[in-house]
Amino acid sequence: MRYCFGRLSQKILGRKGLRELRMGVIRLARAYTENEKIIKFEGCYHGHADPFLVKAGSRVATLGLLDSPGVPKGATYETLTAPFNDFSAVEKLFKDNKGEIAVVMLEPVVGNSGFIPPKCDFLSFLCKITKENNSLLIFDEVMTGFHLAYGGTQEYFGITPNLTTLGKIIGGGLPIGAYGGRRDIMEMVAPAGPMYQAGTLSGNPLAMTAGIETLKHIKEAGTYEYLDKITGEFVRGIVEAGKKAGHAICGGHISGMFGFFFTKGPVYNFAIFHPFFYACNKIGAQISFTST
């Protein structure tokens, strides 16, 4: 995995579960920067740990509105939200919380609310603004890692975050996760540093063996070219069929990651998906937010 994400992962820590994984990487970012506030994007999924269960919508950043009962307001008080692909909203959060933001965390290509790629320069903008404000940038590549390219979003777009998270794909589908990043940041983690972490299944040998064998297969020549070809054919076919049936529809893909929206598009953030998802549920058409 260090080879696949070589530009980023100078040190890697294997964890058991994805919730535990995201909790650990946020703790690390806060320990390294000595700040507490985090910025996440509406519609991006980072597990169901308390700090991430913040409702999409207005006034979230100041009122700490929650998505789930049982989560204390204090757990999300330091969580700020912005619409994905919204440059000005991110700039405002940094301006209003100057010197207090530890990290910006996002799905670099959103998969939790349909397929939403970043606007041109959005990822490089986040890289620049976090660096200027002594904050960290985390790519949550649980969905995008090894799906867009062998080196994930970082290889595909040529953007290097400070930290990254990866999910079950590194275990061949078995329950495992990992985060990695710059050596100076990762050396904050125990036992090398003061930030506590532990786990009875960290680096589980069964999952690691399955993951190594999986990565050997996807590294074979032509894998991603073929995946891009068949996914593109599938997406174009669905869009054409939808238009012939009289529906407004748009769709897109990068390699094996794809999605559709019943609108002319383009779609830049969670605002379109949110009402569609709940309208489907209301009439009994249950669809999944995401699958990793």
Secondary structure, DSSP 8 states (H G I E B T S, - for coil): -TTTTTTT-SEEEEES-HHHHHHHHHHHHHHHHS--EEEEETT----S-GGG-B-SSTTHHHH--BSSTT--HHHHTTEEEE-TT-HHHHHHHHHHTTTTEEEEEE-SSB-TTS-B---TTHHHHHHHHHHHTT-EEEEE-TTTTTTSSTTHHHHHH----SEEEE-GGGGTTSS-EEEEE-HHHHTTBTTTSSB----TTTT-HHHHHHHHHHHHHHTSTTHHHHHHHHHHHHHHHHHHHHHHTT---EEEEETTEEEEESSSS---SHHHHHHHHHHHHHTT----S---
